[in-house]
Amino acid sequence: MGTLIGILAITWGIFILYSSLFKMKKKDYKNQSPIGVSGYFEFEFLFRLLSKSPWRVIKSLTILIGLSFVTVGTTIIM
């Protein structure tokens, strides 16, 4: 069971990293739509809280979140 949870955490972390690094554009970091519309609830909530920060700060925090998921998943598997 721990292996399955670890694999899910790693997969989710890779998904967050991929989205943050390659799919999201500069304008996406200043999203003003209601929370929950696009399906990226984590991103929307984070952007809503940090909307006054520069977009590079927000992007680095989302990368940090993705790396944290990968690290936690790796730790669970080991």
N, C-alpha and C positions, 0 to 999 in steps of 0.2 A: 504494500500500500504506500509506503514511503517513497518507493521508486516512482510510482505513478504520479504522486504529488510533486516530486522533484522534476519529473519530465514536463509536467504541466506548467510549473513555475518557470522553467528554462524556456519553454516554447512561448509563454506569454511575454517574458523578458525580451526574447528575440523579436517578437512582433512589435513591441514598443520601440525597441532600438531601430528596427527597419522603418517603421512609420516616421519616427522623429528624424532620422538621418536622410531618408530618401524621398518619402512621399509628401511630407508637409512642407509647404512654402512659407515664406516670410509673412504673408497676409493671414495665414491660418493661425498664427500665434496671437492674433488680436481678434478672435472670433467674438462677435457680439450676439449670437443667437442664444435662445434659451438652452439650459443645460439638458442634455439627453437627446437632442435632435439628431446628431450625426452618428451616434452609437459609440463614440469615443468618450465615454463618461469621464474617465480619469483625466484625459487631456483637457476637456472642457472645464472641469472643476478647477484644475490647476491653472488654466489660463484665466479664468474668472478671478481667482485670488491674486494672481500676479500680473494683471493686465496693465498695470502702471510701470512695470519693469521693462527694461530693454528686451527685445525678442531673443537675443543671444543668451541672456540669463535664463529665460524660460526654456530654451532649447537644451541648455546644458543640464537643467534640472530634470527634464524628461529623459535625457540620456542616462543620468544618474539613477533614475527610477528603474529604467530597463536593465541596467547593470546590476542593480540590487536584486531584482527578480532572478536573474541568471545566477548570481552568487548564492542566494538562498536555495534555489533549486539544486545547485551543485553540492551545497552543504547537506541538504536533506538526503541526496543520493549516497553520499559518502558516509 
